[in-house]
Amino acid sequence: MLVLLGGTIVIAGVVLILLGRANLPVGRLPGDMVYRGKNSTFYFPLATSIVISVVLSVLLYLIAWIRR
């Protein structure tokens, strides 16, 4: 189970890197919060998280609907 979870995380990371190189605004959407201090940076991708959640929900719904 842990190997499967780790593989899923690696695949998601590779997909995000490839989307970043394709100049898609993943991670830079309006609503993503960035605070840059003197010695630190805080990044919270709120809008990106919502978009990914909606896309995954629709995808999983369609998969479940097809399997019926």
Phi, psi and omega in degrees: 000318180293323178295318178297316178297317178297318178297321178296318179295320179296315180297318178297321178296317179296319178298317179295322177295316180293323177293326177293324179284342179273010180061029171275145187280035178292122181091355180231033180280156172297130183111345173281128186263131177229127175239120178250111176266191179295311186241010183209162176225132177245126182234125178231105185277073184294308182294320178297320179296320180293317180297314179297320179297316180295316181297314179295322178297315179295317180298314180292326176297316180294321177297316179293324180291321179291325182287348180290000000 
